[in-house]
């Protein structure tokens, strides 16, 4: 029996165990997936091996710590310095990022996206900004302060703090901050968010399982929006392929994970 987990703080809200365990159970795969509430990201590697895990997912706020913990990082994660999926490969910790492809999967029905605003400057923002740039999109990043914006300007994004931001027209605005996850906060001052939402065609939030204040405002303004469920599903399918070493078909994994949302 292989053991998997998700590391995060908070982590009690995570649907990942239900998603992956539904796949394992219904596909006859010898696996079990749990949650690990991790306060200190620097203890991620030690905890991973102490728990004798075969693989893990990583959520807020440990995705950059997960990158640092890896013995080897592969694929898209190398570009962004952010890891959300870990594999135990012969005693070595191998890191991947399935967030960005998962998000692109989630917004397929949003058409003609050319100009994007990302709110926040953490691990998810890094992954999405790099992916959007790869897709040839015009990307702006808005964060409370300038401290974490250097990475984004270095890869070709326009960057703004709350103090110097001037709203323009966007096709898509994405909240990648944790505002609204365990509180009723907006990711920026209300007047600023209302102004932004008055100048966008679509909105998305990486948070799932609740209508965040950001999405409530989007709904009030009749803007088509997505919460993080489809992104969660997309990244989960890709992570499960890695966990099972591609023993299961992507279509079957997706079908079983979608069933888990009915529970």
Secondary structure as the mmCIF struct_conf table of DSSP 4:
data_model
#
loop_
_struct_conf.conf_type_id
_struct_conf.id
_struct_conf.beg_label_comp_id
_struct_conf.beg_label_asym_id
_struct_conf.beg_label_seq_id
_struct_conf.end_label_comp_id
_struct_conf.end_label_asym_id
_struct_conf.end_label_seq_id
STRN STRN1 UNK A 2 UNK A 8
BEND BEND1 UNK A 9 UNK A 10
TURN_TY1_P TURN_TY1_P1 UNK A 12 UNK A 13
HELX_RH_AL_P HELX_RH_AL_P1 UNK A 16 UNK A 27
TURN_TY1_P TURN_TY1_P2 UNK A 28 UNK A 28
STRN STRN2 UNK A 31 UNK A 37
BEND BEND2 UNK A 39 UNK A 39
HELX_RH_3T_P HELX_RH_3T_P1 UNK A 41 UNK A 43
HELX_RH_AL_P HELX_RH_AL_P2 UNK A 44 UNK A 50
TURN_TY1_P TURN_TY1_P3 UNK A 51 UNK A 52
BEND BEND3 UNK A 54 UNK A 54
STRN STRN3 UNK A 55 UNK A 58
TURN_TY1_P TURN_TY1_P4 UNK A 60 UNK A 61
HELX_RH_AL_P HELX_RH_AL_P3 UNK A 63 UNK A 69
BEND BEND4 UNK A 71 UNK A 71
STRN STRN4 UNK A 72 UNK A 73
TURN_TY1_P TURN_TY1_P5 UNK A 75 UNK A 75
HELX_RH_AL_P HELX_RH_AL_P4 UNK A 76 UNK A 80
TURN_TY1_P TURN_TY1_P6 UNK A 81 UNK A 81
STRN STRN5 UNK A 85 UNK A 89
TURN_TY1_P TURN_TY1_P7 UNK A 90 UNK A 91
STRN STRN6 UNK A 92 UNK A 96
HELX_RH_AL_P HELX_RH_AL_P5 UNK A 99 UNK A 106
TURN_TY1_P TURN_TY1_P8 UNK A 107 UNK A 109
BEND BEND5 UNK A 110 UNK A 110
BEND BEND6 UNK A 112 UNK A 112
STRN STRN7 UNK A 115 UNK A 119
BEND BEND7 UNK A 122 UNK A 122
HELX_RH_AL_P HELX_RH_AL_P6 UNK A 123 UNK A 134
TURN_TY1_P TURN_TY1_P9 UNK A 135 UNK A 136
STRN STRN8 UNK A 138 UNK A 143
BEND BEND8 UNK A 144 UNK A 146
TURN_TY1_P TURN_TY1_P10 UNK A 147 UNK A 148
HELX_RH_AL_P HELX_RH_AL_P7 UNK A 150 UNK A 155
TURN_TY1_P TURN_TY1_P11 UNK A 156 UNK A 156
STRN STRN9 UNK A 158 UNK A 161
TURN_TY1_P TURN_TY1_P12 UNK A 162 UNK A 164
STRN STRN10 UNK A 170 UNK A 175
BEND BEND9 UNK A 177 UNK A 177
TURN_TY1_P TURN_TY1_P13 UNK A 179 UNK A 181
BEND BEND10 UNK A 182 UNK A 183
BEND BEND11 UNK A 187 UNK A 188
HELX_RH_AL_P HELX_RH_AL_P8 UNK A 190 UNK A 197
TURN_TY1_P TURN_TY1_P14 UNK A 198 UNK A 199
STRN STRN11 UNK A 200 UNK A 205
BEND BEND12 UNK A 206 UNK A 206
BEND BEND13 UNK A 209 UNK A 210
HELX_RH_AL_P HELX_RH_AL_P9 UNK A 213 UNK A 220
TURN_TY1_P TURN_TY1_P15 UNK A 221 UNK A 222
STRN STRN12 UNK A 224 UNK A 226
TURN_TY1_P TURN_TY1_P16 UNK A 228 UNK A 228
HELX_RH_AL_P HELX_RH_AL_P10 UNK A 229 UNK A 243
TURN_TY1_P TURN_TY1_P17 UNK A 244 UNK A 246
BEND BEND14 UNK A 248 UNK A 248
HELX_RH_AL_P HELX_RH_AL_P11 UNK A 250 UNK A 260
TURN_TY1_P TURN_TY1_P18 UNK A 261 UNK A 262
#
